[in-house]
Amino acid sequence: MHPLRSSGISKQAFYKRLKVQQKQEIDHQKLTKMVKDYPKKVGSKTGGIKLHKELKQDFMKQDINPDSYREVETSSIAF
């Protein structure tokens, strides 16, 4: 018996979830880089709301869900 069958999910569902997780990880890395690079570009400290507002267009250009900013914001990012 295939290991995926014993866990109760199909191969299609497994690989779909894997693809989504990989995209989320890539988006998270891009977003983290954008957030870290923003103060270097502007030259000042910016709060979370203003930072989100300023970077929202960049999120759209790179096909990143703007709501994923909240996940990065709550995680520890050392500037």
GROMACS elastic network, one bead per residue, 0.5 to 0.9 nm:
[ bonds ]
;  ai    aj funct       b0    kb
    1     4     6  0.85228   500
    1     5     6  0.69061   500
    1     6     6  0.71735   500
    2     5     6  0.53876   500
    2     6     6  0.66917   500
    3     6     6  0.52361   500
    3     7     6  0.65453   500
    3     8     6  0.89747   500
    4     7     6  0.51696   500
    4     8     6  0.64751   500
    4     9     6  0.58062   500
    4    10     6  0.63281   500
    4    11     6  0.65594   500
    4    14     6  0.76484   500
    5     8     6  0.51275   500
    5     9     6  0.59263   500
    5    10     6  0.63863   500
    5    11     6  0.80812   500
    6     9     6  0.78608   500
    7    10     6  0.87598   500
    9    12     6  0.81714   500
    9    13     6  0.62341   500
    9    14     6  0.65377   500
   10    13     6  0.52135   500
   10    14     6  0.61859   500
   10    15     6  0.87008   500
   11    14     6  0.50203   500
   11    15     6  0.61435   500
   11    16     6  0.84115   500
   12    15     6  0.53833   500
   12    16     6  0.60134   500
   12    17     6  0.85591   500
   13    16     6  0.50429   500
   13    17     6  0.60768   500
   13    18     6  0.84926   500
   14    17     6  0.52672   500
   14    18     6  0.61716   500
   14    19     6  0.87139   500
   15    19     6  0.60662   500
   15    20     6  0.85585   500
   16    19     6  0.51563   500
   16    20     6  0.62844   500
   16    21     6  0.86621   500
   17    20     6  0.51042   500
   17    21     6  0.61272   500
   17    22     6  0.85911   500
   18    21     6  0.51177   500
   18    22     6  0.61622   500
   18    23     6  0.86756   500
   19    22     6  0.51275   500
   19    23     6  0.62379   500
   19    24     6  0.86227   500
   20    23     6  0.51552   500
   20    24     6  0.61487   500
   20    25     6  0.86444   500
   21    24     6  0.50637   500
   21    25     6  0.62010   500
   21    26     6  0.87028   500
   22    25     6  0.51232   500
   22    26     6  0.62785   500
   22    27     6  0.86015   500
   23    26     6  0.51093   500
   23    27     6  0.60305   500
   23    28     6  0.84204   500
   24    27     6  0.50368   500
   24    28     6  0.59524   500
   24    29     6  0.85849   500
   24    64     6  0.88435   500
   24    68     6  0.87162   500
   25    28     6  0.50026   500
   25    29     6  0.62593   500
   25    30     6  0.87068   500
   26    29     6  0.51397   500
   26    30     6  0.62636   500
   26    31     6  0.85570   500
   27    30     6  0.50645   500
   27    31     6  0.59532   500
   27    32     6  0.84211   500
   27    62     6  0.86908   500
   27    63     6  0.84417   500
   27    64     6  0.60425   500
   27    65     6  0.82493   500
   27    68     6  0.83406   500
   28    31     6  0.50681   500
   28    32     6  0.59879   500
   28    33     6  0.85484   500
   28    64     6  0.86663   500
   28    68     6  0.76160   500
   28    69     6  0.83673   500
   28    71     6  0.84804   500
   28    72     6  0.70281   500
   29    32     6  0.51294   500
   29    33     6  0.62228   500
   29    34     6  0.86574   500
   30    33     6  0.51823   500
   30    34     6  0.62082   500
   30    35     6  0.86949   500
   30    62     6  0.86333   500
   30    64     6  0.85108   500
   31    34     6  0.50277   500
   31    35     6  0.61401   500
   31    36     6  0.85403   500
   31    59     6  0.77262   500
   31    64     6  0.78523   500
   31    68     6  0.83164   500
   31    69     6  0.71150   500
   31    72     6  0.74060   500
   32    35     6  0.51834   500
   32    36     6  0.61207   500
   32    37     6  0.85288   500
   32    69     6  0.87004   500
   32    72     6  0.66539   500
   32    73     6  0.88908   500
   32    77     6  0.74975   500
   33    36     6  0.51257   500
   33    37     6  0.59685   500
   33    38     6  0.84909   500
   34    37     6  0.51813   500
   34    38     6  0.60280   500
   34    55     6  0.78799   500
   34    58     6  0.85369   500
   34    59     6  0.89698   500
   35    38     6  0.53773   500
   35    39     6  0.77103   500
   35    51     6  0.77456   500
   35    52     6  0.88301   500
   35    55     6  0.80719   500
   35    72     6  0.87355   500
   35    73     6  0.88993   500
   35    77     6  0.86415   500
   35    79     6  0.86728   500
   36    39     6  0.67084   500
   36    40     6  0.77191   500
   36    77     6  0.77694   500
   36    78     6  0.79660   500
   36    79     6  0.58986   500
   37    40     6  0.53079   500
   37    41     6  0.64184   500
   37    42     6  0.89077   500
   37    79     6  0.87361   500
   38    41     6  0.51050   500
   38    42     6  0.62038   500
   38    43     6  0.81110   500
   38    44     6  0.88473   500
   38    46     6  0.88346   500
   38    51     6  0.80773   500
   38    55     6  0.83451   500
   39    42     6  0.51144   500
   39    43     6  0.51911   500
   39    44     6  0.55258   500
   39    45     6  0.60717   500
   39    46     6  0.72373   500
   39    79     6  0.84592   500
   40    43     6  0.52073   500
   40    44     6  0.76090   500
   41    44     6  0.85185   500
   42    45     6  0.83551   500
   46    49     6  0.83910   500
   46    50     6  0.64845   500
   46    51     6  0.60027   500
   47    50     6  0.55925   500
   47    51     6  0.59729   500
   47    52     6  0.85996   500
   48    51     6  0.50551   500
   48    52     6  0.60758   500
   48    53     6  0.85978   500
   48    73     6  0.72749   500
   49    52     6  0.51839   500
   49    53     6  0.62466   500
   49    54     6  0.86737   500
   50    53     6  0.50125   500
   50    54     6  0.60831   500
   50    55     6  0.85710   500
   51    54     6  0.51284   500
   51    55     6  0.60941   500
   51    56     6  0.83997   500
   52    55     6  0.52647   500
   52    56     6  0.57990   500
   52    66     6  0.80274   500
   52    69     6  0.71620   500
   52    70     6  0.88810   500
   53    56     6  0.53812   500
   53    57     6  0.81510   500
   54    57     6  0.72349   500
   54    58     6  0.82264   500
   55    58     6  0.51876   500
   55    59     6  0.63046   500
   55    60     6  0.88866   500
   55    66     6  0.87566   500
   56    59     6  0.50570   500
   56    60     6  0.64720   500
   56    61     6  0.88354   500
   56    66     6  0.62436   500
   57    60     6  0.51092   500
   57    61     6  0.62748   500
   57    62     6  0.87738   500
   57    66     6  0.89007   500
   58    61     6  0.50332   500
   58    62     6  0.62846   500
   58    63     6  0.85429   500
   58    64     6  0.84055   500
   59    62     6  0.53425   500
   59    63     6  0.60943   500
   59    65     6  0.66561   500
   59    66     6  0.59621   500
   59    69     6  0.89841   500
   60    64     6  0.58877   500
   60    65     6  0.72037   500
   60    66     6  0.73407   500
   61    64     6  0.76888   500
   63    66     6  0.89395   500
   64    67     6  0.85916   500
   64    68     6  0.75792   500
   65    68     6  0.55461   500
   65    69     6  0.77586   500
   66    69     6  0.56611   500
   66    70     6  0.82043   500
   67    70     6  0.59207   500
   67    71     6  0.78149   500
   68    71     6  0.53470   500
   68    72     6  0.67825   500
   68    73     6  0.87310   500
   69    72     6  0.51610   500
   69    73     6  0.59440   500
   69    74     6  0.86030   500
   70    74     6  0.61342   500
   70    75     6  0.85490   500
   71    74     6  0.53713   500
   71    75     6  0.62780   500
   72    75     6  0.50826   500
   72    76     6  0.75749   500
   72    77     6  0.75362   500
   73    76     6  0.74100   500
   73    77     6  0.75429   500
   74    77     6  0.84898   500
